[in-house]
Amino acid sequence: MKTGHYVTPLTQEGIDRFAAAASELKRAFWWRDSLALRLAAFVYARAAAPPDCAALRRAFALIRGRAGVFSPFRGNMSPFLAALLSLPSPRRDTLADEALSKTLKLYSTMRGLGFRAGDRLVMAAFQLASQTPADRCEAVALRALSFYMSLKAPLSFLTCEDGCITAAALALSDADVAESVARVRELYEHLRRRLLSKQGAWLLAQLLAAGGSGGDSQSEAAHALALRDALRARRVDIDTPRALPMLAALAALPAAPSDVANEVAGACAALRERKGFSAACVAADELLLYASALAANGLARGAQNGLAATALCGGVIGAIAARQVMVMAICAVSATAAVTTSAPGRR
């Protein structure tokens, strides 16, 4: 589709794929919540895979068969989780069953450790299960609890429910708990002076620390704030609670803030023109979530192509991917928080 808004070809490819996937899922699962289906469509678009409605139905059936009627696994995040389980692989159905089993077991373990039940814990458990050997699940759950309690102790009034997702991400790293918490505090001190939402600044500090760049905290915070300013200069308001975490994914990109901001602004405008993404259908902060993620994915793929022959490729792209997974988990949960438990999507 031709538009008057420039984005790089890889980002445009992602927009085309995402819009097509959202339209296809809406037709196939018309009774489910539209917002939840858009999040599922984004899973396919990011993986560069077309939606497989038959595999998605099998994933829904698998979740229904393994989780109770009132389980969070069958709540707002069900389409997002089902899409993750139904991504193409040689042994898709077997792997989906194994992944769900590990996730359910980890979820139960984390509940037993005192984590609050809900959509956020579902995503934290899935994040840990997908990257942890079965024999280490209990140990990594205990490590996540250590991170969560350490982050909650100094500023408990700022630690929101999303903290279990960032704690899970930190638990997957080799970082020392005390050193990581100290880094989060340093990043927060640099961010809080410029961000209106102190809770948002605390969450962003955790996401930046969990990204694992290991750079100077003042420089990293300054880079994130420069991105925020560049976006605001282009009338893109990323200061909303739902969109602010995307700064963590955008900050990992090896590109100048002005270039990243141009890409995000162009993606917002191009996506808004697509069918089903008008202002009447998709709120501004939800649209910004998709546009930022698609722009980050496109720029990251471009960087991967440009760095393919260098030793930096693995580290740079790994940091981008890690942050995108964390950020999308948090933003997806936040985006679906308003969906009531009586909605058709809970079937």
Residue, then its C-alpha position, 0 to 999 in steps of 0.5 A: m500500500k502506498t502512503g505519504h509517510y516514509v518508513t524503511p522497507l523492512t518496517q513497511e513489510g512488517i506493517d503490511r504483514f501485521a494489518a493483513a494478519a489482524s484482518e484475517l484473525k478478525r474474520a476467523f474469530w469475529w466473536r473474540d475481543s478485537l484488541a486481543l486479536r490484534l495482539a495475536a496478529f502482532v505475534y505472527a507479524r513479528a515472527a514473519a509468519p502468516p496466521d495459521c487459524a487451524a493451529l490457533r484453534r488447536a492452541f485455544a483447545l489445548i489451553r481450555g483442556r489444561a486450564g480451569v474455566f476461571s484460570p488467567f490462562r483463559g482470560n484476557m491474554s488467551p489469544f496472545l498466548a495461543a498465538l505464541l504457542s501456535l507459531p510454526s515449528p517442525r514439532r509445533d503441537t508437541l512443543a506447544d503442549e510441552a511449553l504450556s505444561k512448563t508454563l503451568k508448572l512454573y505459574s503454580t510454583m510462583r503462586g506458591l512463592g507468593f506472586r499475585a495471580g493474574d495475566r502478568l504472572v501468566m506472561a512472566a511464567f511463560q517468559l521463564a518457561s520458554q527460556t529455562p530447562a525443566d530441571r532449573c524451573e524451580a531455581v529460576a522461580l526463586r531467583a525471580l522472587s529474589f529480584y522482585m522482593s529486592l526491587k520492591a523493598p526500596l520503593s514499594f509504592l512504585t512497584c506495580e504488578d508488572g514487576c513480576i515480568t521484569a523480575a522474570a527477565l532479570a532472573l534469566s540473566d547472569a547478573d548479580v541481584a544486588e548489582s542489578v537492583a543498584r543499577v535500576r536505582e541509578l537509572y531511576e534517579h536519572l529518569r525521574r527528574r524528566l518523567l511525570s510518572k514516577q511509577g513509569a520511570w521506575l518500570l522503565a529503569q527496570l526494563l533498561a537494566a534487564g536489557g543487559s547493555g551494561g553501559d553507563s547508567q547516566s548515558e543510557a538514561a540520557h539516550a532514552l530521554a533523548l528518544r522521548d524528546a525526539l518523539r515529542a518533537r514529532r507529536v508522538d506522545i510516548d509518555t502515557p503509561r501504556a506506551l512508555p515501556m516501548l522506550a526500552a525497546l527503542a533505546a536498544l536500537p543502534a540508531a540516532p534518536s532522530d532516525v528512530a523517531n522518524e521511523v516510529a512517526g512514519a509507522c504511526a501514520a502509515l498504520r493509521e491509514r489501514k483498515g481497522f486501525s482508524a481512530a474509532c477502532v484503535a486508541a492512540d496509545e495502542l496504535l503507538l505500541y504497535a507502530s513502535a514495536l514494528a519500527a523497532n523490529g524493522l530497524a533491528r532487522g536492518a541493523q542485523n543485515g548491516l552488522a552480519a559480518t561483525a562481532l557486534c551483531g549477536g550482542v546488539i540484536g540479542a539486546i534488542a530482541a530481549r527488550q522487545v519480548m519483555v516490553m511486548a509482554i508488559c504492554a500486551v497485559s496493560a492493553t488487555a487490562a480493560v477487557t472484562t472477564s465476561a467478554p466473549g474472548r474468555r470462551 
